[in-house]
Amino acid sequence: MGTAQNRAPFEAFVARRWVALACGLIAVGATLGMTGTATRASPASRAALTYEAVDQIPAYVVEAPEWTADVRDAPLERALVAFDINTHDVTFGPLTLVGPHDSYRIFDPSQSGGTWAGPVELSPDGRYLMTGHGQQTQLLDVTTGRTRMLRAGAPLAWSPDGRQAVLAHFDGDKDAYPVSGQIRIVAIPSGEVLWSIPLEPGPLPRSVDAVLSPDGSTMLVQRHGDLYAYRRGSGVVWHRSKSIDSLPGQLAWNPDGRSVAFDNTGLCLVAADTGKTNRCLNWRFPLSQLTDAVQAFGSPEIVAWEGQTPTISVGNAVVRVSATPEVLLRTPRDTRHVKIASSRVRWIPRQPGRPDPGPAIHRYRPIINIGGLAIVGVGVVNVAIRLRRRCARRPTR
């Protein structure tokens, strides 16, 4: 009897110690497990570079190293280049973002915005990234890692100053016929609709291109091979049937405001005020003369102008299409999209350094989260076992 009485306080002491230890493990595990959630909910903002800041374009970019940090956890000062690899699946992610000082981050649009429909547009200043999700646009602020949905439409282009975005909204579901809707110009980052252009009923498919003039007053729209120029407050300025393929990106409008490029087996320039064709450039032939072959598949996208000479993104390269073409940037083979912060890069290639994948706490966040949850689970099970044994040893009365 005495022995049992002596053991009871000792067993109670041991049980309390086990409970305390388990609670400590739970606290540690919860802290580790919640690290990702807390930081993801309120990421450490990076101070954006000054408005005038520019960086030399890297001569090449590579696929993001394994365990590269997510930009939502470890924001960048801005993105200079954004690209993804062609996997024959338009919903594939993530995108790779390359910032100043060879900083690399990843961003999977589908994780925060739902099914990714493929479109992606980087603002000229590199602060914002738009991705298309059905008839909505996910807006990522690269400097904070925060995202929001713009419900006015899917992304088409940025204004030259990056303060406005051009979105497309179609009426009805994807099979609705005839196809009608609006092109909406919205303020960034609020998404407020500033003005819009009607899309008259037309045939399938639901496709349209649009580009804003440098002063933001006029919109050029390409739809089913026809070109339309709309001026805010005035309506249609001119309409031409050109049987063109596409408008080559948000910089299709030359910064001088006098001409706009379209793609029709070559890059052709039309007068912005009349729609009259001025000249055409066979961009494929100069690329074929390069010593190192460029994957010249798909349509070109203009990413810069030097006077009347365009710099285009095509395949896995960015090329200045001059009399002697020059490759300014190479991307990994089978790159599907490559977007450039056009107003924040200096078009003088530099040899990049080793990719910086970001802080370790953010790179290994998945492992930390899983480890934290495992510790919590072990602690809970341990407490349950000890309490059950303690109850089993307690004498019944």
N, C-alpha and C positions, 0 to 999 in steps of 0.2 A: 504493500500500500504506500509506504513511504517512498519507495523507488518511483512508483507511478507519479506521486505528487511532485517529486524532484524533476522528473522528466518533462512534465507539462509546461513549466515556465521556459525550459530550454527549447522545446519544440515550438512554442509560441514565438520565442525570439528568432529562431531560424526561419519560421514562416514569414515573420515581418521583414526579415532581411531579404528573403527571396522576392517578396512582393515589391520591396523598395528597388531591388536590382532590376526586376522586370519592368517596373514603371519607368526606371531610368532608361532602359533600352527602348521602350516605347517612345519616350520623349525624344531620344536621339534619332530614332528611325523616322518619327513624324517630322522632325526638323529637316532631315535629309530629304524625305519624300516631298515635303512642302516647298523645298527650295525652288524647284522648277516652277510650281504653280505661282508662288509669290513673285518670283522674278519675271515670269511670263506675263503676269497681270500688270506689273509695273516695272518695265525694263529700264535699265539705266540709260538715260538719253545721252546721245553723243552730240556735242555742240557742232552745229553745221558750220562749214567753212564760210568765210566771207563771200559775199555775192560776186566779187571780182576774181576769186580764186580759180585757177585752172591748173590742170596737171597734164603732163605729157602722156600721150596714149602709149600703153605698153605694146611692144612689138608682137606679143602673143599672150594669150591667156590659156590656161589649162583647166581640166576638169577639177572640181573642188576636191581637195584631199579627203580621205576618210575621216569621219568625226569632225567635220567642219561645223562651226557653231551656226545656229539658226539666227538670222538677222532679227527675229522677233525677241530673242534673248540678248543678243550682242549687236546693237545697232551700229551703223557706219556713219561717218561724216557725210558721205553721199556715195552713190553708186556711179562709177564711170562706165562700166560695161555690165550688161545683163544678158545671159544666154542660157539656152538649154539644148540638149542633145536629141536628135531625131530618133525616136524608138518606134515610129509608126503607130504611136498611141498618143493622141493629142491631149489626153488627160494625165500624161506622165509628168511627174515632178521629181526632184525640185529644180528650180532655177538656180543658177550660180550668179552671184553678184560680186563684182570686183570693185573695190574702192581704192582710195589713195593709199600709197605705201604698200601696195600688193596685198591689201586686206581682202580675204575671201569670206563669203557667207553663203548660206543656202536659204532658199525660201520655197516651200511647197504650197502653192496657192490652194490646193484642194483641202489642206488641213484646216484652214480657217474660213474658206469661202465656199465650200462645197465643190461639186464637180467642176473642174476647170475645162472651159470650152476651147482653150488654145490661145486666144489673143493675148498679147502682152505689149505694153507701151511704157517706156521709161521717159520721165520728164526731161526736158532739155537741161535743167540744172541738176539732175540726178537725185533729187530729194524724194520724188514719188514714183511708185510703180503701179500701173493699172493692169489687172488681169480680168479676163472675161468669164462670167459664170452665168450662162443662159442670157437673160435680158438684164443682167445686173453687172456692175463693175466693182471689183474689190480694189480698194485704194490702200496701198502700203506706204507708210511714212518711213523711209529708210533710216532717218535720223532718230526715231523713237522706237521703231519696231511695232508700232500700233497699226491696226487695220480697221477699216470701216467699209460698209457696203453703200455704193451709190446706186439708187434704184431707178434712176432716170434712163438707163440703157446700157448697152455693151460698148466697150472702148473702141474708138476709131483713131483718135489722134490727140495731140497736145497743141495748145497755142504756142507760138514761138517763145513767149516769156514764161511758160509753165504755170500761169495763173488760172488758166481755163482748160477744160477738156471737151472734146467732141465725142458724144455718145450717140448710138443708134438705138431707136426703140421701134419695134414692129408691132402692129395690132394683131390680136388673136394669137392662136397657137402656131407652131412651126409649119403646119400644113395648111394654114388659112390661105384662101385664094379669093380674089386677087390680093397681092401683097401691098400693104400700105403702112404708114407710120410716120415717124418724125426723126429728124436729126436734131439733137439738143446740145446746146453749148451751155456748160455748167461751170459755176465757180468752184475753185479748189481751195481748201479741202471740204467746204460745206456741202457741195453737190447741188446747190441752188440753181435752178434753170434760169439762165439769163435771157436767152432767146432761142428760137427753134425754127426749123425749116420743114415744111410738109413733104412727105414722100407720097406722091400720087399713086393710086392703084396701078399695079403693074404685075408682070409675070413672076413666077418662081425662077430661081431660088431667092431666098431672102439675103441678098448681098448688096453692099454699097461701100464706096470709098469716099472720104471727104478730107479736105485740108483747108486750114484757115490761112488767110492772107497775113503778111507780117504785121499789119496794123490792126488785125482782128475785125475788120469791117465787112469782109467778103468771104464767102465760103464757096469752094469749088467742089462739086459733087460728081462722082462717076457712078453711073448705075446702068447695068446691062449695055455697056459700051458707049453710052451717051454722056456728054459733059454738060453740066449746068453751072452757071455762075450766079450765086445769090448774094445780094447786098442787103445788109441789115436795114430794115425799114423801107426798102425799095422793092424787094422781090427779085424775080429773075432778070438778070442783066443781059445774058446771052445764053444760047443753047446750041450745041453743035453735036451732030451725029458722027462720031469718029470711029466707032467699032474698036475701041481701045480695050486693052486687057486690064489695066489697073492704074491707079495713082501710086507712084513709087515712094510711099511713106509720108510722114508728117512734114518733111522738109522738101516736098515736091515743089513748093512755091519758093522761087529764088528770093533771097533776102532783099534784093533791090526792088521787089514788088512788081516788076514789069513782065515777068514770064513764069509759066508753070510747066512742069514736066509731066508727061504721061508715058506709060510703057506700052509699046505696040511693036514687038520684035526688036525695037530699039528705043532709046530715050528720045522723045520728041518734045520740043518746047513750043508752047502756044502763047500768044500775047494775052496777058491777063485781062486787058480791057475789051478785047474783041473776040478772042478765041481762035484767031487766025494762026495757022501753023507757021513757025519761023524756020526751024531746022531740026534735023534728027541726028542722033549719034549712035553708031553701031558699037555698043560697049563690049560685045562678045569678042570681036576680032582683036582689040588690044589685049584682052586678057589671055587670048590664045598665044600671044607672043612672049608671055612671061616665061622666064627660065624654070621657075618652080610653078607647076601647074596649080590652078585654082579651080575648086569645084564650082563651076559656074551653072549650077542647076537652079531652077526656080526663077522668080522675078527679082530684079534688083530693088534695093531700097536706098534712097539718097539720104546720107547722114551728114553731109557738109557740102558747102559750095566755096569755091575759090574763083571769084568772078563768075564766068559762065562755065567753069569746069566743075563737074560734080564729083564727089567722093561717094562711092556706093558700097553697100554691104550686099554680098552675094555669096551663097554657098558658105564656105568656111573662111572667108577673107573679107577685109575691108580694103578697097582699092581706089586710089585717086586715078580717074580715067582721063589722063592728060595724053599728049602726044607720045610721051614715054611713060606708060602706066607704072604706078608704084604701089606695092602692097604695104599698107600701113599697120594692119593688124591681122593676125591669124588666130583662128579659134579651133577647138578640137574638131576632128573629122566628124562629119554628119551632124554638125550644128544645125538646129532647126530655126531658131530665132537668135539674132544678136541685135541688141539695142545699145545705143551710145548716148551718153549725156552730152549732146552736141555742143552746148554752149559752155561746157566746163572742161573741155579737153583741148590741148594744144596738139595739132596734127604733126608732131615731130616724134617719130617712134623712139622709145627708149628700151633698153634691155631690162626686163623685169627681174626682180629678186625672187627668193623662195616665197611661195604663198604663205601668208599668215592666216591660219584657220580660226583664230580667235582665242579668247581666254579658256583655260582648261575647264573651269567650273561650268561653262556653257557648252563646251565641246562634248563633255562626257555626261551631260545631264541625264540622258536615258538610263545609263548605268547607275548613276546616283539615285534616281527616282526608284528604280527597281530594288536597289540595295536597301533603301530606306523602308520601302513597303515590306521587304522580307524581314527586316529587323522588327518592325511592328508586329508582323504575324507571329514570329518566334516568341516575342515577349508576351503576347496575348495568350498563346497556347501554354506557355510556362506558368503564367499566373493561374490559368484555369486548372492545370494539373496539380499545382501546389495547394490550391484552395480545396480541391476535391479530396486530396489525401488528408488534409487537415480535418475536414469534416468527417472523413471515414474513421479517423483515430479518436475523435471526440466520443467519450463514453456516453451511452444512452442512459437516461434516468427513468 
